[in-house]
Amino acid sequence: MNYTHLSIIERSKLEILHQQGKSARAIARELGRHHSTISRELERHEGQETYGAQRAQESYTQRRKTSVPEGKWTPELARVIEEKRQATWSPEQIT
């Protein structure tokens, strides 16, 4: 499956077409996307007065930032690993 996120250009076109009163299916045909992609994008921003491409892009960027886990790496862990490495421990012993 090949999936790409909506770009700011596509969101801008979506905004214009939506303001013109076009349906999700008509917008999808114009953008070359599946109609459910367009429907979900519009539903995601339904509580706002009108769909805004810039606002939607900022919302997307924020969602992407929070969807990535921070991981387990900490400065304390780095210090401990470096100490053990200096003590000539093998990677197997460190883990």
PDB file of N, CA, C and O in Angstrom, chain B, residues numbered from 101:
ATOM      1  N   MET B 101       0.851  -1.169   0.000  1.00  0.00           N
ATOM      2  CA  MET B 101       0.000   0.000   0.000  1.00  0.00           C
ATOM      3  C   MET B 101       0.898   1.233   0.000  1.00  0.00           C
ATOM      4  O   MET B 101       1.836   1.330   0.791  1.00  0.00           O
ATOM      5  N   ASN B 102       0.605   2.160  -0.882  1.00  0.00           N
ATOM      6  CA  ASN B 102       1.383   3.386  -0.968  1.00  0.00           C
ATOM      7  C   ASN B 102       0.515   4.538  -0.486  1.00  0.00           C
ATOM      8  O   ASN B 102      -0.527   4.827  -1.074  1.00  0.00           O
ATOM      9  N   TYR B 103       0.948   5.194   0.588  1.00  0.00           N
ATOM     10  CA  TYR B 103       0.144   6.258   1.177  1.00  0.00           C
ATOM     11  C   TYR B 103       1.008   7.490   1.369  1.00  0.00           C
ATOM     12  O   TYR B 103       2.135   7.403   1.855  1.00  0.00           O
ATOM     13  N   THR B 104       0.465   8.646   0.980  1.00  0.00           N
ATOM     14  CA  THR B 104       1.144   9.905   1.234  1.00  0.00           C
ATOM     15  C   THR B 104       0.180  10.846   1.939  1.00  0.00           C
ATOM     16  O   THR B 104      -1.024  10.827   1.681  1.00  0.00           O
ATOM     17  N   HIS B 105       0.710  11.652   2.812  1.00  0.00           N
ATOM     18  CA  HIS B 105      -0.108  12.608   3.554  1.00  0.00           C
ATOM     19  C   HIS B 105      -0.487  13.767   2.643  1.00  0.00           C
ATOM     20  O   HIS B 105       0.192  14.040   1.653  1.00  0.00           O
ATOM     21  N   LEU B 106      -1.566  14.437   2.984  1.00  0.00           N
ATOM     22  CA  LEU B 106      -1.966  15.605   2.222  1.00  0.00           C
ATOM     23  C   LEU B 106      -0.923  16.708   2.397  1.00  0.00           C
ATOM     24  O   LEU B 106      -0.437  16.947   3.503  1.00  0.00           O
ATOM     25  N   SER B 107      -0.591  17.364   1.315  1.00  0.00           N
ATOM     26  CA  SER B 107       0.361  18.472   1.382  1.00  0.00           C
ATOM     27  C   SER B 107      -0.404  19.770   1.613  1.00  0.00           C
ATOM     28  O   SER B 107      -1.632  19.799   1.535  1.00  0.00           O
ATOM     29  N   ILE B 108       0.325  20.833   1.895  1.00  0.00           N
ATOM     30  CA  ILE B 108      -0.310  22.135   2.092  1.00  0.00           C
ATOM     31  C   ILE B 108      -0.967  22.596   0.794  1.00  0.00           C
ATOM     32  O   ILE B 108      -1.989  23.281   0.834  1.00  0.00           O
ATOM     33  N   ILE B 109      -0.408  22.239  -0.339  1.00  0.00           N
ATOM     34  CA  ILE B 109      -0.992  22.611  -1.633  1.00  0.00           C
ATOM     35  C   ILE B 109      -2.330  21.902  -1.824  1.00  0.00           C
ATOM     36  O   ILE B 109      -3.311  22.512  -2.249  1.00  0.00           O
ATOM     37  N   GLU B 110      -2.359  20.600  -1.503  1.00  0.00           N
ATOM     38  CA  GLU B 110      -3.611  19.853  -1.611  1.00  0.00           C
ATOM     39  C   GLU B 110      -4.653  20.390  -0.631  1.00  0.00           C
ATOM     40  O   GLU B 110      -5.835  20.481  -0.963  1.00  0.00           O
ATOM     41  N   ARG B 111      -4.213  20.741   0.567  1.00  0.00           N
ATOM     42  CA  ARG B 111      -5.148  21.298   1.549  1.00  0.00           C
ATOM     43  C   ARG B 111      -5.694  22.650   1.072  1.00  0.00           C
ATOM     44  O   ARG B 111      -6.860  22.966   1.307  1.00  0.00           O
ATOM     45  N   SER B 112      -4.861  23.438   0.411  1.00  0.00           N
ATOM     46  CA  SER B 112      -5.312  24.727  -0.120  1.00  0.00           C
ATOM     47  C   SER B 112      -6.364  24.521  -1.202  1.00  0.00           C
ATOM     48  O   SER B 112      -7.384  25.211  -1.228  1.00  0.00           O
ATOM     49  N   LYS B 113      -6.111  23.571  -2.093  1.00  0.00           N
ATOM     50  CA  LYS B 113      -7.085  23.258  -3.143  1.00  0.00           C
ATOM     51  C   LYS B 113      -8.378  22.732  -2.517  1.00  0.00           C
ATOM     52  O   LYS B 113      -9.477  23.090  -2.942  1.00  0.00           O
ATOM     53  N   LEU B 114      -8.230  21.871  -1.495  1.00  0.00           N
ATOM     54  CA  LEU B 114      -9.390  21.325  -0.797  1.00  0.00           C
ATOM     55  C   LEU B 114     -10.216  22.463  -0.191  1.00  0.00           C
ATOM     56  O   LEU B 114     -11.444  22.461  -0.283  1.00  0.00           O
ATOM     57  N   GLU B 115      -9.545  23.421   0.421  1.00  0.00           N
ATOM     58  CA  GLU B 115     -10.237  24.555   1.033  1.00  0.00           C
ATOM     59  C   GLU B 115     -11.060  25.323  -0.010  1.00  0.00           C
ATOM     60  O   GLU B 115     -12.225  25.642   0.226  1.00  0.00           O
ATOM     61  N   ILE B 116     -10.457  25.610  -1.144  1.00  0.00           N
ATOM     62  CA  ILE B 116     -11.145  26.361  -2.201  1.00  0.00           C
ATOM     63  C   ILE B 116     -12.342  25.581  -2.740  1.00  0.00           C
ATOM     64  O   ILE B 116     -13.437  26.125  -2.887  1.00  0.00           O
ATOM     65  N   LEU B 117     -12.120  24.304  -3.031  1.00  0.00           N
ATOM     66  CA  LEU B 117     -13.202  23.480  -3.575  1.00  0.00           C
ATOM     67  C   LEU B 117     -14.325  23.297  -2.559  1.00  0.00           C
ATOM     68  O   LEU B 117     -15.500  23.269  -2.924  1.00  0.00           O
ATOM     69  N   HIS B 118     -13.964  23.175  -1.292  1.00  0.00           N
ATOM     70  CA  HIS B 118     -14.979  23.027  -0.242  1.00  0.00           C
ATOM     71  C   HIS B 118     -15.807  24.309  -0.108  1.00  0.00           C
ATOM     72  O   HIS B 118     -17.021  24.251   0.089  1.00  0.00           O
ATOM     73  N   GLN B 119     -15.147  25.461  -0.215  1.00  0.00           N
ATOM     74  CA  GLN B 119     -15.859  26.739  -0.153  1.00  0.00           C
ATOM     75  C   GLN B 119     -16.811  26.906  -1.340  1.00  0.00           C
ATOM     76  O   GLN B 119     -17.831  27.586  -1.234  1.00  0.00           O
ATOM     77  N   GLN B 120     -16.469  26.281  -2.468  1.00  0.00           N
ATOM     78  CA  GLN B 120     -17.329  26.333  -3.648  1.00  0.00           C
ATOM     79  C   GLN B 120     -18.525  25.399  -3.517  1.00  0.00           C
ATOM     80  O   GLN B 120     -19.399  25.379  -4.384  1.00  0.00           O
ATOM     81  N   GLY B 121     -18.563  24.628  -2.438  1.00  0.00           N
ATOM     82  CA  GLY B 121     -19.698  23.751  -2.184  1.00  0.00           C
ATOM     83  C   GLY B 121     -19.593  22.387  -2.842  1.00  0.00           C
ATOM     84  O   GLY B 121     -20.595  21.678  -2.946  1.00  0.00           O
ATOM     85  N   LYS B 122     -18.415  22.006  -3.287  1.00  0.00           N
ATOM     86  CA  LYS B 122     -18.244  20.706  -3.931  1.00  0.00           C
ATOM     87  C   LYS B 122     -18.273  19.595  -2.883  1.00  0.00           C
ATOM     88  O   LYS B 122     -17.892  19.796  -1.730  1.00  0.00           O
ATOM     89  N   SER B 123     -18.730  18.426  -3.307  1.00  0.00           N
ATOM     90  CA  SER B 123     -18.807  17.274  -2.410  1.00  0.00           C
ATOM     91  C   SER B 123     -17.421  16.673  -2.204  1.00  0.00           C
ATOM     92  O   SER B 123     -16.481  16.984  -2.935  1.00  0.00           O
ATOM     93  N   ALA B 124     -17.310  15.814  -1.204  1.00  0.00           N
ATOM     94  CA  ALA B 124     -16.036  15.154  -0.911  1.00  0.00           C
ATOM     95  C   ALA B 124     -15.594  14.306  -2.107  1.00  0.00           C
ATOM     96  O   ALA B 124     -14.405  14.241  -2.416  1.00  0.00           O
ATOM     97  N   ARG B 125     -16.539  13.666  -2.769  1.00  0.00           N
ATOM     98  CA  ARG B 125     -16.198  12.832  -3.932  1.00  0.00           C
ATOM     99  C   ARG B 125     -15.699  13.683  -5.092  1.00  0.00           C
ATOM    100  O   ARG B 125     -14.752  13.301  -5.780  1.00  0.00           O
ATOM    101  N   ALA B 126     -16.326  14.828  -5.312  1.00  0.00           N
ATOM    102  CA  ALA B 126     -15.890  15.715  -6.397  1.00  0.00           C
ATOM    103  C   ALA B 126     -14.497  16.280  -6.104  1.00  0.00           C
ATOM    104  O   ALA B 126     -13.655  16.373  -6.997  1.00  0.00           O
ATOM    105  N   ILE B 127     -14.270  16.655  -4.850  1.00  0.00           N
ATOM    106  CA  ILE B 127     -12.955  17.175  -4.457  1.00  0.00           C
ATOM    107  C   ILE B 127     -11.906  16.082  -4.627  1.00  0.00           C
ATOM    108  O   ILE B 127     -10.809  16.343  -5.121  1.00  0.00           O
ATOM    109  N   ALA B 128     -12.238  14.865  -4.221  1.00  0.00           N
ATOM    110  CA  ALA B 128     -11.306  13.740  -4.329  1.00  0.00           C
ATOM    111  C   ALA B 128     -10.927  13.490  -5.789  1.00  0.00           C
ATOM    112  O   ALA B 128      -9.761  13.236  -6.094  1.00  0.00           O
ATOM    113  N   ARG B 129     -11.901  13.561  -6.684  1.00  0.00           N
ATOM    114  CA  ARG B 129     -11.601  13.377  -8.113  1.00  0.00           C
ATOM    115  C   ARG B 129     -10.638  14.454  -8.601  1.00  0.00           C
ATOM    116  O   ARG B 129      -9.703  14.160  -9.346  1.00  0.00           O
ATOM    117  N   GLU B 130     -10.860  15.693  -8.186  1.00  0.00           N
ATOM    118  CA  GLU B 130     -10.005  16.810  -8.605  1.00  0.00           C
ATOM    119  C   GLU B 130      -8.572  16.640  -8.087  1.00  0.00           C
ATOM    120  O   GLU B 130      -7.610  16.948  -8.791  1.00  0.00           O
ATOM    121  N   LEU B 131      -8.441  16.150  -6.855  1.00  0.00           N
ATOM    122  CA  LEU B 131      -7.120  16.016  -6.244  1.00  0.00           C
ATOM    123  C   LEU B 131      -6.450  14.676  -6.536  1.00  0.00           C
ATOM    124  O   LEU B 131      -5.264  14.495  -6.260  1.00  0.00           O
ATOM    125  N   GLY B 132      -7.213  13.740  -7.095  1.00  0.00           N
ATOM    126  CA  GLY B 132      -6.654  12.417  -7.357  1.00  0.00           C
ATOM    127  C   GLY B 132      -6.460  11.607  -6.089  1.00  0.00           C
ATOM    128  O   GLY B 132      -5.518  10.823  -5.983  1.00  0.00           O
ATOM    129  N   ARG B 133      -7.357  11.799  -5.125  1.00  0.00           N
ATOM    130  CA  ARG B 133      -7.312  11.105  -3.841  1.00  0.00           C
ATOM    131  C   ARG B 133      -8.572  10.278  -3.666  1.00  0.00           C
ATOM    132  O   ARG B 133      -9.540  10.442  -4.408  1.00  0.00           O
ATOM    133  N   HIS B 134      -8.557   9.391  -2.684  1.00  0.00           N
ATOM    134  CA  HIS B 134      -9.743   8.616  -2.362  1.00  0.00           C
ATOM    135  C   HIS B 134     -10.714   9.517  -1.609  1.00  0.00           C
ATOM    136  O   HIS B 134     -10.301  10.365  -0.818  1.00  0.00           O
ATOM    137  N   HIS B 135     -12.000   9.329  -1.860  1.00  0.00           N
ATOM    138  CA  HIS B 135     -13.002  10.196  -1.236  1.00  0.00           C
ATOM    139  C   HIS B 135     -13.004  10.107   0.286  1.00  0.00           C
ATOM    140  O   HIS B 135     -13.342  11.080   0.960  1.00  0.00           O
ATOM    141  N   SER B 136     -12.630   8.951   0.833  1.00  0.00           N
ATOM    142  CA  SER B 136     -12.620   8.834   2.297  1.00  0.00           C
ATOM    143  C   SER B 136     -11.497   9.672   2.911  1.00  0.00           C
ATOM    144  O   SER B 136     -11.633  10.144   4.040  1.00  0.00           O
ATOM    145  N   THR B 137     -10.393   9.864   2.190  1.00  0.00           N
ATOM    146  CA  THR B 137      -9.307  10.729   2.673  1.00  0.00           C
ATOM    147  C   THR B 137      -9.820  12.150   2.842  1.00  0.00           C
ATOM    148  O   THR B 137      -9.545  12.807   3.846  1.00  0.00           O
ATOM    149  N   ILE B 138     -10.564  12.614   1.854  1.00  0.00           N
ATOM    150  CA  ILE B 138     -11.106  13.969   1.886  1.00  0.00           C
ATOM    151  C   ILE B 138     -12.165  14.085   2.980  1.00  0.00           C
ATOM    152  O   ILE B 138     -12.186  15.066   3.723  1.00  0.00           O
ATOM    153  N   SER B 139     -13.034  13.097   3.080  1.00  0.00           N
ATOM    154  CA  SER B 139     -14.080  13.115   4.102  1.00  0.00           C
ATOM    155  C   SER B 139     -13.481  13.170   5.502  1.00  0.00           C
ATOM    156  O   SER B 139     -13.929  13.945   6.347  1.00  0.00           O
ATOM    157  N   ARG B 140     -12.462  12.339   5.743  1.00  0.00           N
ATOM    158  CA  ARG B 140     -11.816  12.333   7.068  1.00  0.00           C
ATOM    159  C   ARG B 140     -11.148  13.668   7.365  1.00  0.00           C
ATOM    160  O   ARG B 140     -11.207  14.154   8.494  1.00  0.00           O
ATOM    161  N   GLU B 141     -10.517  14.259   6.364  1.00  0.00           N
ATOM    162  CA  GLU B 141      -9.859  15.547   6.560  1.00  0.00           C
ATOM    163  C   GLU B 141     -10.882  16.620   6.917  1.00  0.00           C
ATOM    164  O   GLU B 141     -10.635  17.439   7.802  1.00  0.00           O
ATOM    165  N   LEU B 142     -12.009  16.623   6.248  1.00  0.00           N
ATOM    166  CA  LEU B 142     -13.052  17.612   6.531  1.00  0.00           C
ATOM    167  C   LEU B 142     -13.686  17.361   7.907  1.00  0.00           C
ATOM    168  O   LEU B 142     -13.969  18.304   8.646  1.00  0.00           O
ATOM    169  N   GLU B 143     -13.906  16.086   8.243  1.00  0.00           N
ATOM    170  CA  GLU B 143     -14.489  15.758   9.547  1.00  0.00           C
ATOM    171  C   GLU B 143     -13.555  16.132  10.693  1.00  0.00           C
ATOM    172  O   GLU B 143     -14.000  16.553  11.761  1.00  0.00           O
ATOM    173  N   ARG B 144     -12.254  15.974  10.456  1.00  0.00           N
ATOM    174  CA  ARG B 144     -11.261  16.291  11.478  1.00  0.00           C
ATOM    175  C   ARG B 144     -11.334  17.757  11.897  1.00  0.00           C
ATOM    176  O   ARG B 144     -10.993  18.103  13.028  1.00  0.00           O
ATOM    177  N   HIS B 145     -11.779  18.613  10.984  1.00  0.00           N
ATOM    178  CA  HIS B 145     -11.821  20.057  11.231  1.00  0.00           C
ATOM    179  C   HIS B 145     -13.250  20.592  11.185  1.00  0.00           C
ATOM    180  O   HIS B 145     -13.475  21.764  10.883  1.00  0.00           O
ATOM    181  N   GLU B 146     -14.201  19.729  11.483  1.00  0.00           N
ATOM    182  CA  GLU B 146     -15.613  20.069  11.382  1.00  0.00           C
ATOM    183  C   GLU B 146     -16.061  21.095  12.420  1.00  0.00           C
ATOM    184  O   GLU B 146     -16.951  21.896  12.133  1.00  0.00           O
ATOM    185  N   GLY B 147     -15.481  21.095  13.598  1.00  0.00           N
ATOM    186  CA  GLY B 147     -15.898  21.995  14.662  1.00  0.00           C
ATOM    187  C   GLY B 147     -15.538  23.449  14.411  1.00  0.00           C
ATOM    188  O   GLY B 147     -16.039  24.337  15.101  1.00  0.00           O
ATOM    189  N   GLN B 148     -14.688  23.701  13.447  1.00  0.00           N
ATOM    190  CA  GLN B 148     -14.265  25.065  13.151  1.00  0.00           C
ATOM    191  C   GLN B 148     -15.272  25.721  12.214  1.00  0.00           C
ATOM    192  O   GLN B 148     -16.055  25.037  11.555  1.00  0.00           O
ATOM    193  N   GLU B 149     -15.247  27.046  12.159  1.00  0.00           N
ATOM    194  CA  GLU B 149     -16.200  27.781  11.311  1.00  0.00           C
ATOM    195  C   GLU B 149     -16.154  27.276   9.871  1.00  0.00           C
ATOM    196  O   GLU B 149     -17.161  26.817   9.331  1.00  0.00           O
ATOM    197  N   THR B 150     -14.993  27.366   9.266  1.00  0.00           N
ATOM    198  CA  THR B 150     -14.796  26.856   7.910  1.00  0.00           C
ATOM    199  C   THR B 150     -13.472  26.116   7.868  1.00  0.00           C
ATOM    200  O   THR B 150     -12.621  26.301   8.738  1.00  0.00           O
ATOM    201  N   TYR B 151     -13.299  25.280   6.860  1.00  0.00           N
ATOM    202  CA  TYR B 151     -12.048  24.554   6.715  1.00  0.00           C
ATOM    203  C   TYR B 151     -10.969  25.543   6.288  1.00  0.00           C
ATOM    204  O   TYR B 151     -11.144  26.284   5.321  1.00  0.00           O
ATOM    205  N   GLY B 152      -9.861  25.550   7.010  1.00  0.00           N
ATOM    206  CA  GLY B 152      -8.731  26.415   6.672  1.00  0.00           C
ATOM    207  C   GLY B 152      -7.485  25.580   6.434  1.00  0.00           C
ATOM    208  O   GLY B 152      -7.078  24.811   7.304  1.00  0.00           O
ATOM    209  N   ALA B 153      -6.880  25.724   5.270  1.00  0.00           N
ATOM    210  CA  ALA B 153      -5.721  24.907   4.908  1.00  0.00           C
ATOM    211  C   ALA B 153      -4.547  25.137   5.858  1.00  0.00           C
ATOM    212  O   ALA B 153      -3.911  24.182   6.303  1.00  0.00           O
ATOM    213  N   GLN B 154      -4.265  26.383   6.163  1.00  0.00           N
ATOM    214  CA  GLN B 154      -3.131  26.687   7.037  1.00  0.00           C
ATOM    215  C   GLN B 154      -3.345  26.121   8.439  1.00  0.00           C
ATOM    216  O   GLN B 154      -2.440  25.530   9.029  1.00  0.00           O
ATOM    217  N   ARG B 155      -4.546  26.309   8.956  1.00  0.00           N
ATOM    218  CA  ARG B 155      -4.885  25.789  10.289  1.00  0.00           C
ATOM    219  C   ARG B 155      -4.822  24.260  10.291  1.00  0.00           C
ATOM    220  O   ARG B 155      -4.352  23.656  11.256  1.00  0.00           O
ATOM    221  N   ALA B 156      -5.298  23.633   9.204  1.00  0.00           N
ATOM    222  CA  ALA B 156      -5.269  22.174   9.103  1.00  0.00           C
ATOM    223  C   ALA B 156      -3.830  21.660   9.032  1.00  0.00           C
ATOM    224  O   ALA B 156      -3.509  20.626   9.618  1.00  0.00           O
ATOM    225  N   GLN B 157      -2.968  22.380   8.318  1.00  0.00           N
ATOM    226  CA  GLN B 157      -1.564  21.975   8.217  1.00  0.00           C
ATOM    227  C   GLN B 157      -0.877  22.075   9.567  1.00  0.00           C
ATOM    228  O   GLN B 157      -0.104  21.191   9.935  1.00  0.00           O
ATOM    229  N   GLU B 158      -1.148  23.139  10.309  1.00  0.00           N
ATOM    230  CA  GLU B 158      -0.557  23.298  11.638  1.00  0.00           C
ATOM    231  C   GLU B 158      -1.045  22.205  12.577  1.00  0.00           C
ATOM    232  O   GLU B 158      -0.273  21.678  13.378  1.00  0.00           O
ATOM    233  N   SER B 159      -2.318  21.866  12.481  1.00  0.00           N
ATOM    234  CA  SER B 159      -2.887  20.799  13.294  1.00  0.00           C
ATOM    235  C   SER B 159      -2.227  19.462  12.948  1.00  0.00           C
ATOM    236  O   SER B 159      -1.914  18.669  13.835  1.00  0.00           O
ATOM    237  N   TYR B 160      -2.021  19.223  11.660  1.00  0.00           N
ATOM    238  CA  TYR B 160      -1.362  17.997  11.193  1.00  0.00           C
ATOM    239  C   TYR B 160       0.054  17.917  11.748  1.00  0.00           C
ATOM    240  O   TYR B 160       0.467  16.872  12.251  1.00  0.00           O
ATOM    241  N   THR B 161       0.795  19.009  11.658  1.00  0.00           N
ATOM    242  CA  THR B 161       2.170  19.042  12.148  1.00  0.00           C
ATOM    243  C   THR B 161       2.217  18.736  13.643  1.00  0.00           C
ATOM    244  O   THR B 161       3.084  17.990  14.098  1.00  0.00           O
ATOM    245  N   GLN B 162       1.298  19.303  14.399  1.00  0.00           N
ATOM    246  CA  GLN B 162       1.245  19.063  15.838  1.00  0.00           C
ATOM    247  C   GLN B 162       0.915  17.598  16.141  1.00  0.00           C
ATOM    248  O   GLN B 162       1.523  16.997  17.027  1.00  0.00           O
ATOM    249  N   ARG B 163      -0.041  17.022  15.412  1.00  0.00           N
ATOM    250  CA  ARG B 163      -0.383  15.616  15.619  1.00  0.00           C
ATOM    251  C   ARG B 163       0.799  14.708  15.317  1.00  0.00           C
ATOM    252  O   ARG B 163       1.014  13.718  16.016  1.00  0.00           O
ATOM    253  N   ARG B 164       1.566  15.034  14.284  1.00  0.00           N
ATOM    254  CA  ARG B 164       2.728  14.230  13.928  1.00  0.00           C
ATOM    255  C   ARG B 164       3.791  14.284  15.025  1.00  0.00           C
ATOM    256  O   ARG B 164       4.421  13.272  15.331  1.00  0.00           O
ATOM    257  N   LYS B 165       3.988  15.454  15.612  1.00  0.00           N
ATOM    258  CA  LYS B 165       4.982  15.595  16.676  1.00  0.00           C
ATOM    259  C   LYS B 165       4.620  14.751  17.884  1.00  0.00           C
ATOM    260  O   LYS B 165       5.491  14.121  18.484  1.00  0.00           O
ATOM    261  N   THR B 166       3.342  14.732  18.247  1.00  0.00           N
ATOM    262  CA  THR B 166       2.924  14.000  19.440  1.00  0.00           C
ATOM    263  C   THR B 166       2.750  12.506  19.192  1.00  0.00           C
ATOM    264  O   THR B 166       2.607  11.740  20.145  1.00  0.00           O
ATOM    265  N   SER B 167       2.759  12.077  17.936  1.00  0.00           N
ATOM    266  CA  SER B 167       2.548  10.657  17.646  1.00  0.00           C
ATOM    267  C   SER B 167       3.838   9.844  17.739  1.00  0.00           C
ATOM    268  O   SER B 167       3.791   8.614  17.752  1.00  0.00           O
ATOM    269  N   VAL B 168       4.976  10.508  17.804  1.00  0.00           N
ATOM    270  CA  VAL B 168       6.265   9.813  17.864  1.00  0.00           C
ATOM    271  C   VAL B 168       6.677   9.658  19.321  1.00  0.00           C
ATOM    272  O   VAL B 168       6.790  10.654  20.036  1.00  0.00           O
ATOM    273  N   PRO B 169       6.904   8.427  19.776  1.00  0.00           N
ATOM    274  CA  PRO B 169       7.312   8.241  21.170  1.00  0.00           C
ATOM    275  C   PRO B 169       8.693   8.849  21.423  1.00  0.00           C
ATOM    276  O   PRO B 169       9.531   8.902  20.522  1.00  0.00           O
ATOM    277  N   GLU B 170       8.918   9.300  22.637  1.00  0.00           N
ATOM    278  CA  GLU B 170      10.178   9.946  22.992  1.00  0.00           C
ATOM    279  C   GLU B 170      11.344   8.962  23.024  1.00  0.00           C
ATOM    280  O   GLU B 170      12.480   9.342  22.740  1.00  0.00           O
ATOM    281  N   GLY B 171      11.084   7.741  23.355  1.00  0.00           N
ATOM    282  CA  GLY B 171      12.151   6.751  23.428  1.00  0.00           C
ATOM    283  C   GLY B 171      12.673   6.607  24.847  1.00  0.00           C
ATOM    284  O   GLY B 171      12.173   7.241  25.776  1.00  0.00           O
ATOM    285  N   LYS B 172      13.686   5.762  24.999  1.00  0.00           N
ATOM    286  CA  LYS B 172      14.198   5.444  26.327  1.00  0.00           C
ATOM    287  C   LYS B 172      15.544   6.092  26.603  1.00  0.00           C
ATOM    288  O   LYS B 172      16.076   5.951  27.704  1.00  0.00           O
ATOM    289  N   TRP B 173      16.103   6.794  25.640  1.00  0.00           N
ATOM    290  CA  TRP B 173      17.424   7.390  25.795  1.00  0.00           C
ATOM    291  C   TRP B 173      17.366   8.595  26.721  1.00  0.00           C
ATOM    292  O   TRP B 173      16.555   9.499  26.525  1.00  0.00           O
ATOM    293  N   THR B 174      18.227   8.605  27.729  1.00  0.00           N
ATOM    294  CA  THR B 174      18.319   9.726  28.660  1.00  0.00           C
ATOM    295  C   THR B 174      19.789  10.068  28.875  1.00  0.00           C
ATOM    296  O   THR B 174      20.655   9.231  28.623  1.00  0.00           O
ATOM    297  N   PRO B 175      20.081  11.257  29.327  1.00  0.00           N
ATOM    298  CA  PRO B 175      21.473  11.602  29.646  1.00  0.00           C
ATOM    299  C   PRO B 175      22.067  10.673  30.715  1.00  0.00           C
ATOM    300  O   PRO B 175      23.251  10.339  30.662  1.00  0.00           O
ATOM    301  N   GLU B 176      21.251  10.266  31.669  1.00  0.00           N
ATOM    302  CA  GLU B 176      21.712   9.354  32.719  1.00  0.00           C
ATOM    303  C   GLU B 176      22.120   8.010  32.127  1.00  0.00           C
ATOM    304  O   GLU B 176      23.152   7.454  32.503  1.00  0.00           O
ATOM    305  N   LEU B 177      21.312   7.483  31.196  1.00  0.00           N
ATOM    306  CA  LEU B 177      21.636   6.214  30.548  1.00  0.00           C
ATOM    307  C   LEU B 177      22.929   6.346  29.740  1.00  0.00           C
ATOM    308  O   LEU B 177      23.754   5.432  29.737  1.00  0.00           O
ATOM    309  N   ALA B 178      23.106   7.471  29.059  1.00  0.00           N
ATOM    310  CA  ALA B 178      24.327   7.705  28.284  1.00  0.00           C
ATOM    311  C   ALA B 178      25.550   7.710  29.197  1.00  0.00           C
ATOM    312  O   ALA B 178      26.595   7.164  28.844  1.00  0.00           O
ATOM    313  N   ARG B 179      25.416   8.329  30.373  1.00  0.00           N
ATOM    314  CA  ARG B 179      26.526   8.389  31.326  1.00  0.00           C
ATOM    315  C   ARG B 179      26.906   6.990  31.813  1.00  0.00           C
ATOM    316  O   ARG B 179      28.087   6.646  31.879  1.00  0.00           O
ATOM    317  N   VAL B 180      25.898   6.191  32.150  1.00  0.00           N
ATOM    318  CA  VAL B 180      26.147   4.833  32.642  1.00  0.00           C
ATOM    319  C   VAL B 180      26.814   3.990  31.555  1.00  0.00           C
ATOM    320  O   VAL B 180      27.768   3.263  31.832  1.00  0.00           O
ATOM    321  N   ILE B 181      26.324   4.083  30.338  1.00  0.00           N
ATOM    322  CA  ILE B 181      26.912   3.300  29.237  1.00  0.00           C
ATOM    323  C   ILE B 181      28.354   3.720  29.010  1.00  0.00           C
ATOM    324  O   ILE B 181      29.228   2.872  28.829  1.00  0.00           O
ATOM    325  N   GLU B 182      28.609   5.016  29.018  1.00  0.00           N
ATOM    326  CA  GLU B 182      29.974   5.502  28.801  1.00  0.00           C
ATOM    327  C   GLU B 182      30.912   5.029  29.916  1.00  0.00           C
ATOM    328  O   GLU B 182      32.053   4.658  29.640  1.00  0.00           O
ATOM    329  N   GLU B 183      30.455   5.036  31.158  1.00  0.00           N
ATOM    330  CA  GLU B 183      31.274   4.546  32.269  1.00  0.00           C
ATOM    331  C   GLU B 183      31.655   3.084  32.065  1.00  0.00           C
ATOM    332  O   GLU B 183      32.808   2.697  32.253  1.00  0.00           O
ATOM    333  N   LYS B 184      30.676   2.287  31.680  1.00  0.00           N
ATOM    334  CA  LYS B 184      30.935   0.849  31.492  1.00  0.00           C
ATOM    335  C   LYS B 184      31.807   0.601  30.269  1.00  0.00           C
ATOM    336  O   LYS B 184      32.607  -0.334  30.250  1.00  0.00           O
ATOM    337  N   ARG B 185      31.652   1.430  29.258  1.00  0.00           N
ATOM    338  CA  ARG B 185      32.488   1.299  28.071  1.00  0.00           C
ATOM    339  C   ARG B 185      33.943   1.633  28.408  1.00  0.00           C
ATOM    340  O   ARG B 185      34.868   0.967  27.942  1.00  0.00           O
ATOM    341  N   GLN B 186      34.131   2.672  29.223  1.00  0.00           N
ATOM    342  CA  GLN B 186      35.477   3.054  29.654  1.00  0.00           C
ATOM    343  C   GLN B 186      36.107   1.962  30.528  1.00  0.00           C
ATOM    344  O   GLN B 186      37.328   1.806  30.567  1.00  0.00           O
ATOM    345  N   ALA B 187      35.260   1.221  31.217  1.00  0.00           N
ATOM    346  CA  ALA B 187      35.733   0.115  32.056  1.00  0.00           C
ATOM    347  C   ALA B 187      35.953  -1.147  31.219  1.00  0.00           C
ATOM    348  O   ALA B 187      36.136  -2.236  31.764  1.00  0.00           O
ATOM    349  N   THR B 188      35.935  -0.997  29.914  1.00  0.00           N
ATOM    350  CA  THR B 188      36.141  -2.064  28.905  1.00  0.00           C
ATOM    351  C   THR B 188      35.128  -3.193  29.000  1.00  0.00           C
ATOM    352  O   THR B 188      35.465  -4.352  28.756  1.00  0.00           O
ATOM    353  N   TRP B 189      33.902  -2.868  29.348  1.00  0.00           N
ATOM    354  CA  TRP B 189      32.843  -3.862  29.299  1.00  0.00           C
ATOM    355  C   TRP B 189      32.469  -4.105  27.839  1.00  0.00           C
ATOM    356  O   TRP B 189      32.567  -3.199  27.012  1.00  0.00           O
ATOM    357  N   SER B 190      32.052  -5.300  27.528  1.00  0.00           N
ATOM    358  CA  SER B 190      31.598  -5.599  26.170  1.00  0.00           C
ATOM    359  C   SER B 190      30.157  -5.111  26.020  1.00  0.00           C
ATOM    360  O   SER B 190      29.466  -4.924  27.022  1.00  0.00           O
ATOM    361  N   PRO B 191      29.692  -4.902  24.784  1.00  0.00           N
ATOM    362  CA  PRO B 191      28.303  -4.486  24.597  1.00  0.00           C
ATOM    363  C   PRO B 191      27.299  -5.465  25.226  1.00  0.00           C
ATOM    364  O   PRO B 191      26.260  -5.052  25.741  1.00  0.00           O
ATOM    365  N   GLU B 192      27.621  -6.762  25.176  1.00  0.00           N
ATOM    366  CA  GLU B 192      26.745  -7.763  25.780  1.00  0.00           C
ATOM    367  C   GLU B 192      26.666  -7.578  27.280  1.00  0.00           C
ATOM    368  O   GLU B 192      25.598  -7.740  27.870  1.00  0.00           O
ATOM    369  N   GLN B 193      27.800  -7.236  27.912  1.00  0.00           N
ATOM    370  CA  GLN B 193      27.797  -7.020  29.351  1.00  0.00           C
ATOM    371  C   GLN B 193      27.028  -5.749  29.706  1.00  0.00           C
ATOM    372  O   GLN B 193      26.326  -5.704  30.716  1.00  0.00           O
ATOM    373  N   ILE B 194      27.159  -4.742  28.891  1.00  0.00           N
ATOM    374  CA  ILE B 194      26.465  -3.478  29.157  1.00  0.00           C
ATOM    375  C   ILE B 194      24.951  -3.661  29.091  1.00  0.00           C
ATOM    376  O   ILE B 194      24.210  -3.134  29.921  1.00  0.00           O
ATOM    377  N   THR B 195      24.508  -4.414  28.093  1.00  0.00           N
ATOM    378  CA  THR B 195      23.062  -4.609  27.954  1.00  0.00           C
ATOM    379  C   THR B 195      22.551  -5.483  29.078  1.00  0.00           C
ATOM    380  O   THR B 195      21.355  -5.768  29.144  1.00  0.00           O
TER     381      THR B 195
END
